[in-house]
Amino acid sequence: MDKDTTGRGLGIMLIITGLGHFLAPQALDKIVPPALPFEPRFWVYLSGVAELSIAIMLLLPIGIKAFGISVRLLGVWCAFALFVLVFPANIYMAIDWMDRPMPAPIYAFLRLPLQFGLFYWCWALSKKLRNQVDS
């Protein structure tokens, strides 16, 4: 993968998932932990805006900088932070869906290790982008 495309796959994924927050918010309302303040829709829209904003950062040319750092690299760091912040919603979903008919509980529990794959993806992209920006 050359330096012009590093991070673009994650950006495209975040566009797709971010749009889902606005096209089908009712499905995501159900996995917002009830302990959070405000209505679930607030968090669904906020995370959708975050995903779309980060996607834009990841799709910008690698040479664009903010605060002396590649915006694409900042996007990867923001994506990692977002994935960490939404992990409790995935835990809540797994617990909440345990009583649902199969295969719903399996789907909910499979989201947990998938999140670790996203953490790794961000880590690997961060490492690759840091090397590309430095060279």
C-alpha positions in Angstrom: 0.0 0.0 0.0 1.5 3.3 -1.0 1.4 6.5 1.1 -1.4 8.0 -0.9 -3.8 5.2 0.1 -2.7 4.4 3.7 -5.8 4.9 5.9 -8.3 5.2 3.1 -9.9 1.9 3.8 -10.7 2.9 7.4 -12.0 6.2 6.1 -14.3 4.5 3.7 -15.5 2.1 6.4 -16.2 5.1 8.7 -18.2 6.9 5.9 -20.4 3.8 5.6 -20.9 3.3 9.3 -21.3 7.1 9.9 -24.0 7.3 7.4 -25.8 4.4 9.1 -26.2 6.6 12.2 -28.4 9.0 10.2 -30.1 6.5 7.9 -31.1 4.0 10.6 -30.6 5.7 13.9 -33.4 3.7 15.7 -31.3 0.5 15.5 -28.4 2.2 17.2 -30.6 3.9 19.8 -31.1 0.5 21.3 -27.4 -0.1 22.1 -26.7 3.2 23.8 -26.1 2.4 27.5 -28.9 3.9 29.6 -26.4 5.3 32.1 -25.4 8.0 29.7 -27.1 11.4 30.0 -29.4 12.8 27.3 -31.5 10.8 24.9 -29.8 7.9 23.0 -30.4 9.7 19.7 -28.1 12.4 20.8 -25.2 9.9 21.2 -26.1 8.2 17.9 -25.9 11.4 16.0 -22.8 12.6 17.8 -21.0 9.4 17.1 -22.2 9.5 13.5 -20.8 13.1 13.1 -17.5 11.9 14.7 -17.2 9.0 12.3 -17.9 11.1 9.3 -15.4 13.8 10.5 -12.7 11.3 11.1 -13.4 9.7 7.7 -12.8 13.1 6.0 -9.5 13.4 7.9 -8.5 9.9 6.7 -9.3 10.7 3.1 -7.4 14.0 2.9 -4.0 14.0 1.2 -1.3 12.9 3.5 0.6 16.1 3.1 -2.1 18.3 4.8 -1.0 19.2 8.3 -2.6 20.6 11.4 -0.4 21.6 14.3 2.6 20.3 12.4 1.1 16.7 12.2 -0.4 15.0 9.2 -4.2 15.3 9.4 -4.5 11.7 8.3 -2.4 10.6 11.2 -4.5 12.7 13.5 -7.6 11.0 12.0 -6.1 7.5 12.9 -5.6 8.7 16.5 -9.1 10.0 16.6 -10.5 6.8 15.1 -8.7 4.8 17.9 -10.1 7.1 20.5 -13.6 6.8 19.1 -13.4 3.0 19.0 -12.4 3.0 22.7 -15.2 5.4 23.6 -17.9 3.3 21.9 -16.6 0.0 23.3 -18.9 0.3 26.3 -21.9 0.4 24.0 -20.8 -2.9 22.5 -20.4 -4.4 26.0 -23.9 -3.2 26.9 -25.3 -4.6 23.7 -23.7 -8.0 24.4 -25.2 -8.2 27.9 -28.6 -6.8 26.8 -28.9 -9.2 23.9 -28.1 -12.4 25.9 -31.9 -13.2 26.3 -32.7 -12.6 22.6 -33.3 -15.5 20.3 -30.3 -16.9 18.4 -28.3 -15.7 16.5 -28.6 -12.2 18.0 -26.5 -12.9 21.2 -23.8 -14.5 19.0 -23.7 -11.4 16.8 -23.6 -9.1 19.8 -20.7 -11.0 21.4 -18.8 -11.2 18.1 -18.7 -7.4 18.0 -16.4 -7.3 21.0 -13.4 -9.0 19.5 -14.1 -7.1 16.2 -13.5 -3.9 18.2 -10.0 -5.2 19.1 -9.4 -5.7 15.4 -10.3 -2.0 14.9 -7.9 -1.0 17.7 -5.1 -3.0 15.9 -6.0 -1.5 12.5 -5.6 2.0 14.0 -2.3 1.0 15.7 -0.9 -0.5 12.4 -2.0 2.5 10.4 -0.5 4.9 12.9 2.8 3.1 12.7 2.8 3.1 8.9 1.7 6.7 8.6 4.3 7.9 11.1 7.0 6.1 9.0 5.7 7.7 5.8 5.4 11.2 7.2 8.9 10.9 8.6 10.4 9.7 5.3 
